[in-house]
């Protein structure tokens, strides 16, 4: 099995790469930071430098790569576009959408995946949380296009996994003490009793890759956040 994980050098993408590689898959990860690429290569992964928002580079990458089995899209522009709507610049909300939705669609369009395409969205797509309009717009759009893409790309399967609060470097914009307090408060409100890990989401991605009768589906991986 040959898998490409765009955004596979950190967080959820890296955890997924490690999990699939441990199953015996050939995993190719892409990222923008050379230090992380070097670390991924040292761990036995095939690592290539690639900016997922650079359409010309992405098209050339997939043209060179040819056919492979599964594509996982796990990169994002980070916590951009957050904040109360009256205090957030429309340019920042635009950056949140353009940094994730359009690159995901372009990759799905260009990739010669023969088995499946899996998007990593986020529970912000379905949650009534203040200050999350930019992230909700980007992830909500991604989740909404899953089913029509599954129809368009069939027999290639298209799914999304939708994490809730996951303890990764994505949260590094918060000071450590504030992040810890926020995670503690969130944990107390969740049916699962804790925030998620990158490995939790990696297991869900592994599942949808292998579930050959699952397509057009968004799988919440949020500890009960969206049903609590």
Backbone as CSV, one residue per row, in Angstrom:
resi,resn,N_x,N_y,N_z,CA_x,CA_y,CA_z,C_x,C_y,C_z
1,UNK,0.850,-1.187,0.000,0.000,0.000,0.000,0.889,1.242,0.000
2,UNK,0.592,2.164,-0.872,1.364,3.397,-1.034,0.464,4.583,-0.674
3,UNK,0.900,5.372,0.306,0.077,6.448,0.844,0.842,7.762,0.795
4,UNK,0.169,8.832,0.375,0.718,10.183,0.422,-0.023,10.954,1.499
5,UNK,0.735,11.561,2.414,0.140,12.396,3.458,0.695,13.800,3.315
6,UNK,-0.120,14.698,2.824,0.279,16.096,2.729,0.055,16.749,4.092
7,UNK,1.125,17.333,4.643,1.079,17.787,6.016,1.439,16.649,6.956
8,UNK,2.317,15.778,6.499,2.630,14.571,7.242,3.879,14.634,8.092
9,UNK,4.382,15.834,8.375,5.621,15.945,9.142,5.396,16.412,10.573
10,UNK,4.147,16.600,10.978,3.857,17.043,12.336,2.431,16.665,12.698
11,UNK,2.150,16.635,13.990,0.793,16.482,14.480,0.072,15.257,13.968
12,UNK,-1.162,15.461,13.547,-2.013,14.372,13.093,-1.424,13.681,11.867
13,UNK,-0.887,14.464,10.947,-0.311,13.876,9.739,0.837,12.945,10.051
14,UNK,1.739,13.360,10.948,2.886,12.536,11.305,2.447,11.291,12.068
15,UNK,1.497,11.436,12.979,0.995,10.268,13.711,0.381,9.255,12.758
16,UNK,-0.315,9.746,11.746,-0.908,8.855,10.750,0.169,8.164,9.930
17,UNK,1.185,8.919,9.543,2.284,8.333,8.774,2.956,7.215,9.555
18,UNK,3.220,7.461,10.813,3.856,6.436,11.640,2.966,5.208,11.783
19,UNK,1.678,5.436,11.977,0.756,4.302,12.163,0.684,3.455,10.905
20,UNK,0.556,4.077,9.756,0.450,3.330,8.512,1.764,2.648,8.162
21,UNK,2.878,3.322,8.434,4.179,2.708,8.177,4.377,1.470,9.043
22,UNK,3.862,1.510,10.279,3.987,0.343,11.154,3.163,-0.831,10.651
23,UNK,2.151,-0.522,9.821,1.360,-1.575,9.189,2.026,-2.137,7.935
24,UNK,3.140,-1.523,7.539,3.858,-1.987,6.357,3.634,-1.159,5.113
25,UNK,2.904,-0.039,5.238,2.651,0.809,4.072,3.899,1.600,3.703
26,UNK,4.030,1.898,2.414,5.024,2.867,1.955,4.381,4.240,2.087
27,UNK,4.962,5.096,2.916,4.346,6.380,3.213,5.239,7.513,2.731
28,UNK,4.645,8.406,1.951,5.327,9.604,1.468,4.683,10.797,2.161
29,UNK,5.478,11.558,2.893,4.942,12.725,3.586,5.484,13.995,2.946
30,UNK,4.668,15.035,2.973,5.109,16.329,2.477,4.962,17.366,3.584
31,UNK,5.786,18.394,3.493,5.732,19.489,4.443,6.588,20.633,3.945
32,UNK,6.631,21.701,4.728,7.362,22.898,4.307,8.610,23.171,5.136
33,UNK,8.732,22.532,6.292,9.837,22.819,7.198,10.912,21.761,7.056
34,UNK,12.108,22.191,6.667,13.169,21.226,6.372,13.550,20.397,7.595
35,UNK,13.579,21.001,8.766,13.939,20.262,9.972,12.970,19.101,10.215
36,UNK,11.692,19.361,10.011,10.695,18.303,10.201,10.796,17.248,9.102
37,UNK,11.081,17.683,7.900,11.267,16.726,6.812,12.448,15.814,7.096
38,UNK,13.521,16.382,7.598,14.707,15.582,7.924,14.389,14.564,9.019
39,UNK,13.604,14.988,10.012,13.239,14.079,11.099,12.354,12.945,10.588
40,UNK,11.436,13.268,9.679,10.574,12.235,9.103,11.393,11.234,8.293
41,UNK,12.346,11.752,7.532,13.202,10.870,6.736,14.041,9.975,7.645
42,UNK,14.542,10.530,8.749,15.335,9.744,9.690,14.511,8.646,10.337
43,UNK,13.180,8.851,10.392,12.282,7.856,10.971,11.841,6.803,9.946
44,UNK,12.392,6.882,8.742,12.101,5.877,7.737,10.995,6.224,6.760
45,UNK,10.498,7.456,6.818,9.468,7.894,5.888,10.121,8.564,4.681
46,UNK,9.461,8.493,3.544,9.890,9.257,2.376,9.335,10.665,2.520
47,UNK,10.199,11.660,2.564,9.772,13.032,2.859,10.143,13.961,1.714
48,UNK,9.182,14.768,1.279,9.419,15.731,0.205,8.926,17.113,0.622
49,UNK,9.723,18.108,0.301,9.326,19.487,0.597,8.283,19.933,-0.417
50,UNK,7.139,20.407,0.093,6.053,20.823,-0.794,5.131,21.764,-0.043
51,UNK,4.812,22.883,-0.649,3.837,23.828,-0.121,2.492,23.491,-0.754
52,UNK,1.551,23.037,0.060,0.254,22.608,-0.465,-0.557,23.710,-1.103
53,UNK,-0.189,24.979,-0.871,-0.916,26.085,-1.488,-0.316,26.509,-2.822
54,UNK,0.808,25.898,-3.202,1.479,26.222,-4.466,0.953,25.264,-5.538
55,UNK,-0.015,25.712,-6.312,-0.701,24.825,-7.250,0.246,24.242,-8.295
56,UNK,1.150,25.044,-8.777,2.089,24.558,-9.790,2.970,23.446,-9.215
57,UNK,3.466,23.653,-8.010,4.320,22.646,-7.378,3.538,21.379,-7.050
58,UNK,2.296,21.542,-6.594,1.462,20.379,-6.259,1.154,19.571,-7.513
59,UNK,0.809,20.249,-8.608,0.520,19.548,-9.855,1.743,18.779,-10.339
60,UNK,2.915,19.412,-10.250,4.148,18.750,-10.681,4.472,17.554,-9.792
61,UNK,4.234,17.683,-8.504,4.482,16.587,-7.558,3.648,15.359,-7.926
62,UNK,2.359,15.565,-8.151,1.490,14.423,-8.463,1.768,13.860,-9.857
63,UNK,2.144,14.713,-10.771,2.500,14.234,-12.107,3.730,13.334,-12.022
64,UNK,4.686,13.734,-11.244,5.903,12.937,-11.075,5.639,11.632,-10.324
65,UNK,4.725,11.703,-9.370,4.469,10.549,-8.509,3.695,9.446,-9.220
66,UNK,2.782,9.825,-10.091,1.956,8.828,-10.766,0.899,8.255,-9.837
67,UNK,0.435,7.051,-10.120,-0.628,6.441,-9.332,-0.122,5.955,-7.973
68,UNK,-0.980,6.089,-6.985,-0.719,5.540,-5.657,-2.072,5.193,-5.049
69,UNK,-2.064,4.618,-3.854,-3.316,4.071,-3.315,-4.181,5.099,-2.577
70,UNK,-3.594,5.800,-1.620,-4.415,6.641,-0.746,-3.763,8.003,-0.516
71,UNK,-4.613,9.035,-0.458,-4.178,10.401,-0.190,-4.818,10.871,1.104
72,UNK,-4.003,11.426,1.997,-4.491,12.035,3.231,-4.072,13.495,3.227
73,UNK,-5.027,14.389,3.458,-4.771,15.825,3.446,-4.891,16.341,4.872
74,UNK,-3.735,16.661,5.467,-3.691,16.971,6.893,-2.982,18.276,7.197
75,UNK,-2.836,19.148,6.199,-2.162,20.421,6.459,-3.195,21.533,6.667
76,UNK,-2.759,22.623,7.265,-3.665,23.752,7.479,-2.841,25.022,7.644
77,UNK,-3.477,26.177,7.518,-2.755,27.434,7.725,-2.591,27.780,9.197
78,UNK,-3.069,26.912,10.098,-2.961,27.174,11.523,-4.131,27.999,12.039
79,UNK,-4.007,28.540,13.248,-5.124,29.252,13.896,-5.319,30.661,13.359
80,UNK,-5.521,30.754,12.057,-5.741,32.052,11.436,-7.247,32.273,11.289
81,UNK,-7.685,33.529,11.414,-9.104,33.842,11.256,-9.917,33.616,12.517
82,UNK,-9.251,33.446,13.664,-9.966,33.260,14.918,-10.252,34.614,15.562
83,UNK,-11.323,34.652,16.354,-11.667,35.875,17.076,-13.106,36.276,16.811
84,UNK,-13.677,37.119,17.661,-15.044,37.602,17.456,-15.185,38.239,16.075
85,UNK,-16.298,38.004,15.440,-16.471,38.423,14.052,-16.309,39.926,13.878
86,UNK,-16.725,40.717,14.843,-16.614,42.168,14.706,-15.183,42.661,14.881
87,UNK,-14.309,41.784,15.373,-12.918,42.164,15.602,-11.952,41.449,14.660
88,UNK,-12.482,40.649,13.772,-11.635,39.832,12.892,-11.660,40.405,11.483
89,UNK,-10.505,40.552,10.908,-10.426,41.065,9.545,-10.931,40.021,8.557
90,UNK,-11.697,40.460,7.585,-12.176,39.554,6.546,-10.990,38.925,5.818
91,UNK,-9.898,39.650,5.707,-8.707,39.093,5.056,-8.201,37.868,5.814
92,UNK,-8.331,37.863,7.136,-7.891,36.714,7.921,-8.834,35.526,7.740
93,UNK,-10.130,35.809,7.656,-11.086,34.730,7.395,-10.850,34.158,5.997
94,UNK,-10.580,35.038,5.046,-10.266,34.583,3.694,-9.017,33.703,3.706
95,UNK,-8.023,34.095,4.487,-6.792,33.302,4.571,-7.061,31.921,5.151
96,UNK,-7.970,31.835,6.113,-8.316,30.535,6.698,-8.936,29.616,5.656
97,UNK,-9.817,30.175,4.843,-10.492,29.370,3.812,-9.534,29.038,2.680
98,UNK,-8.823,30.041,2.201,-7.944,29.825,1.051,-6.718,28.983,1.409
99,UNK,-6.368,28.940,2.682,-5.220,28.148,3.090,-5.519,26.675,3.289
100,UNK,-6.822,26.321,3.264,-7.180,24.913,3.500,-8.148,24.376,2.451
101,UNK,-9.311,25.019,2.282,-10.325,24.484,1.369,-9.797,24.333,-0.051
102,UNK,-9.298,25.402,-0.636,-8.892,25.337,-2.042,-7.675,24.440,-2.267
103,UNK,-6.671,24.455,-1.392,-5.573,23.502,-1.563,-6.026,22.048,-1.446
104,UNK,-6.984,21.762,-0.553,-7.497,20.394,-0.438,-8.187,19.983,-1.741
105,UNK,-9.015,20.876,-2.260,-9.731,20.553,-3.495,-8.763,20.372,-4.658
106,UNK,-7.756,21.223,-4.726,-6.802,21.119,-5.819,-6.028,19.806,-5.733
107,UNK,-5.602,19.429,-4.532,-4.885,18.168,-4.360,-5.766,16.987,-4.744
108,UNK,-7.030,17.006,-4.322,-7.947,15.917,-4.672,-8.148,15.839,-6.186
109,UNK,-8.148,16.981,-6.826,-8.319,17.042,-8.280,-7.107,16.496,-9.016
110,UNK,-5.919,16.806,-8.523,-4.689,16.478,-9.234,-4.138,15.094,-8.908
111,UNK,-4.403,14.607,-7.707,-3.805,13.344,-7.263,-4.348,12.164,-8.054
112,UNK,-3.471,11.223,-8.346,-3.883,9.997,-9.037,-4.005,8.866,-8.017
113,UNK,-4.796,9.161,-6.972,-5.076,8.159,-5.945,-6.113,7.184,-6.503
114,UNK,-5.886,5.913,-6.301,-6.793,4.890,-6.834,-7.725,4.301,-5.795
115,UNK,-7.437,4.551,-4.499,-8.248,3.941,-3.453,-9.107,4.922,-2.686
116,UNK,-8.479,5.935,-2.096,-9.260,6.858,-1.279,-8.559,8.196,-1.118
117,UNK,-9.372,9.195,-0.789,-8.900,10.518,-0.379,-9.543,10.812,0.968
118,UNK,-8.722,11.164,1.950,-9.239,11.469,3.287,-8.843,12.885,3.673
119,UNK,-9.848,13.705,3.972,-9.620,15.064,4.439,-9.574,15.075,5.972
120,UNK,-8.756,15.944,6.532,-8.815,16.231,7.961,-9.477,17.597,8.109
121,UNK,-10.693,17.604,8.634,-11.405,18.868,8.850,-11.309,19.215,10.331
122,UNK,-12.396,19.627,10.960,-12.380,19.900,12.404,-13.811,20.064,12.881
123,UNK,-14.009,19.795,14.173,-15.346,19.881,14.754,-15.898,21.298,14.749
124,UNK,-15.051,22.291,14.526,-15.542,23.669,14.421,-16.546,23.815,13.291
125,UNK,-16.541,22.875,12.358,-17.492,22.913,11.243,-18.938,22.798,11.725
126,UNK,-19.144,22.163,12.888,-20.503,21.868,13.347,-20.802,22.385,14.743
127,UNK,-19.918,23.219,15.287,-20.080,23.669,16.668,-20.457,25.142,16.735
128,UNK,-21.274,25.481,17.726,-21.666,26.878,17.945,-20.713,27.506,18.947
129,UNK,-19.541,27.879,18.459,-18.505,28.457,19.317,-18.183,29.865,18.845
130,UNK,-18.208,30.807,19.766,-17.825,32.167,19.418,-16.360,32.248,19.044
131,UNK,-16.050,33.173,18.148,-14.670,33.388,17.756,-14.118,32.396,16.762
132,UNK,-14.983,31.565,16.179,-14.502,30.490,15.310,-15.032,30.597,13.882
133,UNK,-15.495,31.773,13.488,-16.119,31.898,12.169,-15.170,31.493,11.045
134,UNK,-13.920,31.945,11.095,-12.978,31.617,10.020,-12.731,30.130,9.917
135,UNK,-12.448,29.478,11.056,-12.204,28.034,11.049,-13.462,27.270,10.678
136,UNK,-14.620,27.732,11.160,-15.879,27.059,10.828,-16.174,27.145,9.344
137,UNK,-15.868,28.292,8.745,-16.110,28.461,7.316,-15.255,27.495,6.506
138,UNK,-13.968,27.404,6.848,-13.065,26.525,6.102,-13.434,25.063,6.287
139,UNK,-13.605,24.643,7.531,-13.869,23.231,7.791,-15.295,22.830,7.423
140,UNK,-16.241,23.758,7.580,-17.607,23.467,7.161,-17.701,23.239,5.660
141,UNK,-16.977,24.051,4.899,-16.963,23.876,3.445,-16.334,22.544,3.068
142,UNK,-15.238,22.195,3.733,-14.586,20.919,3.445,-15.531,19.758,3.713
143,UNK,-16.201,19.786,4.862,-17.095,18.672,5.178,-18.276,18.598,4.210
144,UNK,-18.742,19.758,3.750,-19.909,19.735,2.855,-19.573,19.178,1.475
145,UNK,-18.325,19.307,1.039,-17.995,18.824,-0.308,-17.632,17.337,-0.323
146,UNK,-17.557,16.706,0.833,-17.145,15.302,0.868,-18.087,14.415,0.050
147,UNK,-19.380,14.548,0.265,-20.306,13.646,-0.440,-20.351,13.883,-1.951
148,UNK,-20.403,15.155,-2.439,-20.350,15.308,-3.891,-19.016,14.879,-4.497
149,UNK,-17.927,15.056,-3.754,-16.639,14.578,-4.256,-16.624,13.052,-4.343
150,UNK,-17.252,12.396,-3.378,-17.332,10.936,-3.425,-18.064,10.473,-4.674
151,UNK,-19.076,11.237,-5.077,-19.791,10.908,-6.307,-18.948,11.224,-7.533
152,UNK,-18.287,12.363,-7.523,-17.468,12.789,-8.657,-16.284,11.852,-8.910
153,UNK,-15.617,11.422,-7.834,-14.369,10.678,-7.962,-14.548,9.169,-7.901
154,UNK,-15.778,8.703,-7.707,-16.023,7.258,-7.621,-15.403,6.541,-8.820
155,UNK,-14.816,5.362,-8.601,-14.872,4.518,-7.399,-13.865,4.874,-6.314
156,UNK,-13.064,5.936,-6.496,-12.208,6.394,-5.406,-13.107,6.882,-4.277
157,UNK,-12.832,6.438,-3.066,-13.636,6.829,-1.913,-13.130,8.147,-1.340
158,UNK,-14.060,8.991,-0.909,-13.716,10.281,-0.308,-14.408,10.391,1.049
159,UNK,-13.630,10.625,2.087,-14.153,10.777,3.437,-13.417,11.910,4.143
160,UNK,-13.924,12.280,5.306,-13.225,13.231,6.175,-13.262,12.702,7.593
161,UNK,-12.215,12.958,8.334,-12.253,12.792,9.783,-12.256,14.188,10.378
162,UNK,-13.025,14.345,11.454,-13.271,15.681,11.994,-12.885,15.720,13.466
163,UNK,-11.628,16.062,13.763,-11.170,16.083,15.156,-11.792,17.221,15.955
164,UNK,-11.903,16.984,17.252,-12.232,18.052,18.181,-10.942,18.682,18.679
165,UNK,-10.863,18.908,19.971,-9.653,19.486,20.550,-8.607,18.380,20.692
166,UNK,-7.491,18.546,19.995,-6.426,17.552,19.979,-5.132,18.241,20.409
167,UNK,-4.427,17.624,21.319,-3.201,18.213,21.868,-2.051,18.046,20.876
168,UNK,-1.891,19.046,20.020,-0.798,19.065,19.045,-0.181,20.457,19.039
169,UNK,0.829,20.631,18.199,1.501,21.925,18.090,0.591,23.020,17.530
170,UNK,-0.548,22.646,16.978,-1.495,23.637,16.462,-1.836,24.657,17.553
171,UNK,-1.844,24.198,18.815,-2.234,25.047,19.934,-1.077,25.864,20.496
172,UNK,0.067,25.852,19.856,1.241,26.520,20.406,1.116,28.038,20.424
173,UNK,0.071,28.589,19.806,-0.125,30.038,19.869,-0.555,30.482,21.266
174,UNK,-0.981,29.528,22.107,-1.335,29.843,23.491,-0.144,29.585,24.412
175,UNK,0.078,30.433,25.400,1.108,30.137,26.399,0.802,28.807,27.088
176,UNK,1.841,28.097,27.527,1.687,26.763,28.091,0.672,26.720,29.230
177,UNK,0.749,27.660,30.153,-0.162,27.666,31.299,-1.614,27.843,30.863
178,UNK,-1.841,28.740,29.912,-3.194,28.972,29.423,-3.706,27.757,28.659
179,UNK,-2.833,27.155,27.854,-3.235,25.963,27.100,-3.614,24.812,28.040
180,UNK,-2.816,24.612,29.070,-3.081,23.542,30.026,-4.408,23.759,30.733
181,UNK,-4.680,24.994,31.144,-5.944,25.300,31.817,-7.121,25.087,30.889
182,UNK,-6.951,25.460,29.611,-8.035,25.289,28.650,-8.298,23.808,28.398
183,UNK,-7.247,23.021,28.267,-7.416,21.589,28.060,-8.098,20.935,29.256
184,UNK,-7.755,21.374,30.452,-8.386,20.820,31.655,-9.879,21.125,31.676
185,UNK,-10.232,22.356,31.330,-11.641,22.737,31.311,-12.408,21.979,30.230
186,UNK,-11.803,21.842,29.067,-12.452,21.120,27.975,-12.622,19.651,28.336
187,UNK,-11.602,19.053,28.930,-11.665,17.644,29.313,-12.850,17.382,30.239
188,UNK,-13.092,18.294,31.167,-14.178,18.120,32.122,-15.549,18.178,31.460
189,UNK,-15.620,18.801,30.276,-16.910,18.947,29.606,-17.201,17.838,28.603
190,UNK,-16.210,16.991,28.323,-16.357,15.981,27.276,-16.789,14.633,27.836
191,UNK,-17.668,13.921,27.149,-18.004,12.563,27.562,-16.777,11.657,27.677
192,UNK,-15.781,11.846,26.811,-14.572,11.019,26.851,-13.674,11.362,28.036
193,UNK,-13.873,12.533,28.649,-13.124,12.908,29.830,-11.712,13.382,29.577
194,UNK,-11.341,13.624,28.343,-9.989,14.092,28.031,-9.989,14.738,26.658
195,UNK,-8.961,15.521,26.371,-8.771,16.002,25.004,-8.123,14.885,24.193
196,UNK,-8.141,15.029,22.892,-7.640,13.972,22.026,-6.137,14.042,21.822
197,UNK,-5.625,12.983,21.231,-4.225,12.931,20.820,-4.168,12.775,19.315
198,UNK,-3.018,13.077,18.764,-2.838,12.877,17.321,-3.033,11.416,16.958
199,UNK,-2.660,10.513,17.856,-2.805,9.080,17.595,-4.267,8.667,17.542
200,UNK,-5.135,9.320,18.316,-6.571,9.035,18.233,-7.087,9.291,16.821
201,UNK,-6.685,10.400,16.260,-7.158,10.767,14.922,-6.506,9.868,13.873
202,UNK,-5.250,9.523,14.081,-4.557,8.631,13.151,-5.280,7.289,13.040
203,UNK,-5.773,6.778,14.158,-6.510,5.513,14.122,-7.784,5.640,13.293
204,UNK,-8.450,6.795,13.402,-9.661,7.009,12.608,-9.330,7.090,11.117
205,UNK,-8.238,7.762,10.783,-7.816,7.841,9.380,-7.470,6.453,8.864
206,UNK,-6.762,5.696,9.660,-6.433,4.311,9.292,-7.707,3.518,9.018
207,UNK,-8.730,3.730,9.845,-9.992,3.025,9.650,-10.638,3.369,8.312
208,UNK,-10.778,4.673,8.000,-11.488,5.021,6.771,-10.687,4.633,5.528
209,UNK,-9.368,4.610,5.643,-8.566,4.126,4.515,-8.861,2.663,4.229
210,UNK,-9.004,1.888,5.283,-9.214,0.457,5.109,-10.660,0.030,4.956
211,UNK,-11.603,0.941,5.237,-13.024,0.586,5.197,-13.545,0.766,3.776
212,UNK,-13.490,-0.275,2.997,-13.731,-0.166,1.561,-15.200,0.058,1.187
213,UNK,-16.107,0.002,2.169,-17.511,0.279,1.881,-17.965,1.589,2.533
214,UNK,-16.995,2.421,2.912,-17.301,3.715,3.531,-16.826,4.820,2.606
215,UNK,-17.753,5.640,2.141,-17.400,6.789,1.301,-18.457,7.871,1.462
216,UNK,-18.048,9.109,1.247,-18.957,10.235,1.394,-19.298,10.539,2.842
217,UNK,-18.447,10.123,3.773,-18.742,10.197,5.200,-17.808,11.154,5.926
218,UNK,-18.342,11.859,6.907,-17.549,12.656,7.830,-17.594,11.951,9.181
219,UNK,-16.433,11.557,9.675,-16.330,10.798,10.919,-15.839,11.706,12.041
220,UNK,-16.705,12.056,13.014,-16.251,12.871,14.153,-15.282,12.073,15.027
221,UNK,-14.195,12.713,15.407,-13.221,12.118,16.335,-12.951,13.182,17.383
222,UNK,-13.946,13.389,18.249,-13.930,14.571,19.113,-14.273,14.288,20.571
223,UNK,-14.233,13.024,20.982,-14.504,12.707,22.376,-15.920,13.003,22.823
224,UNK,-16.841,13.146,21.845,-18.226,13.470,22.165,-18.535,14.948,22.156
225,UNK,-17.581,15.764,21.740,-17.750,17.213,21.780,-19.014,17.681,21.065
226,UNK,-19.286,17.154,19.882,-20.415,17.646,19.102,-21.738,16.974,19.478
227,UNK,-21.711,16.058,20.463,-22.967,15.492,20.945,-23.164,15.789,22.435
228,UNK,-22.159,16.392,23.066,-22.220,16.627,24.520,-23.282,17.672,24.858
